[in-house]
Amino acid sequence: MTIKPRHPSASAPDEFPEHRSGKQLKIDAAHVRRQLQVMLVDARRGRTSEIIDQMRERQERAPRQFALPFDRYPVTDLAGRRTYVLVARGQLVVDFEASRPESDPQRVLRRLGYRPWQRGWSPERPTRVFEGRKTPQELAGDVGQLTKLGITAAPHLVVPLGHIIKGDDYPFATAALGDFPQTAAAGRPGAPAVRVAVIDTGITPEDRTDSWLDSIDRRSDNTELLDVLPVVNGRAGDGRLDWSAGHGSFAAGIVQRVAPRCEVRAYRFTRSDGLGTDKDAAEAMLRAVHEAAADGVRLIINASIGTPAVDGVPPLALQSAVRTIVDRFPEVLIVASAGNNGSKDPMYPAAFDGVVAVGALTADLQPAPFSSHGDWVDCSCVGVGVVATFVTGTLPPVPDPAVADYTFPANSWAVWSGTSFSAPQISGLVARACLNDPKLTPRDAWDALLAGRHTLPDYGRVLRVLPGTPL
């Protein structure tokens, strides 16, 4: 992304106090060290595969409104290692805009045994999902045939799972930071409001009594699905938080820590266990943009999600959505996590042109060992031992002999690690700068915030925002 330092008035304090005791820091450090251990690719591969098997079984038994059946799809990473991504079972995404006009994708797909999965299509949303009774190997063969015919197609990726799942790096309870800071910077009268759209697992249904997260609208389609699986004898849930529960509430809390007076709006694109698709994420981003345009607010999109390309093809629906936003809404800023793959493999949407890709650092501003990195990463900030708001419930999602059960009470806070929790710090920092200057667009604010920042090879510009947890 081109760096064009402008509007020096956007520069603002970018370090925020940590309201925790030394004793609590020691407790958190032990948990954070465990999070780092299980996030290292070689150490967690077997356990992650086991977790994916558990999720797959839960999804296959779940009611339709909660379920996303998926399969492993084999890929090769940049280092030549055989691995896999997760794909929605039997589904392809087709980009009509990128396909040859004479190719007639619908006719060809019908001949191959596919039918439209979703009704409704418009030129603004040129990607469509098709479904067939296909194995991953058959999907791969069909993609090859379609490519030869000039039709741009790819397996329908499950977006944040696969390369964003971090094994059993459970969040752990930590000390609360106190009531919402009512004296925080507010938008100036008459200036366009500033909104951060958190594209994630949604927002907690809990009405917290500490004021945190209470300004975020809660609807039936954006509250988190905390405990709906497994379904046993017709009863949903087992008294444990589902996988990835609390992820969206944690990201929203980070934004509020950095920019307390900005508006946060939650967009849930996942089903239970944190499973959502390329198309789901793309639709959520487009919805956020159109709502912001209708409301006349300045918008930052925070997408703590990520998936690699498959055979060189990035997620097509997200690619189309980003292209639409960059072309039609150039003042909107999209911020995305770089991923936790620990490699240089580009992750999407972070690696798309026009998106700010955010890596993770330790508390002393050194590269986090799990963070994806490369020349496609624009900036990095602390992503190890970050503290933010969490949800009520019991972890682990399934009994784990290595971790005793523990419960989060009302008004909970947690410590968690990952690039998922670096990205919302940058989103919040940009929102804070916009609140302080009514003339700034989010993109201009971002350019100005980078001015004079130190560069760390493969991790972009270094910004210190929240402190994380020293180890």
Summary of the structure (lengths in Angstrom):
residues: 471
radius of gyration: 21.1
end to end distance: 32.7
largest distance: 67.6
contacts: 1714
relative contact order: 0.18
helix: 29%
strand: 23%
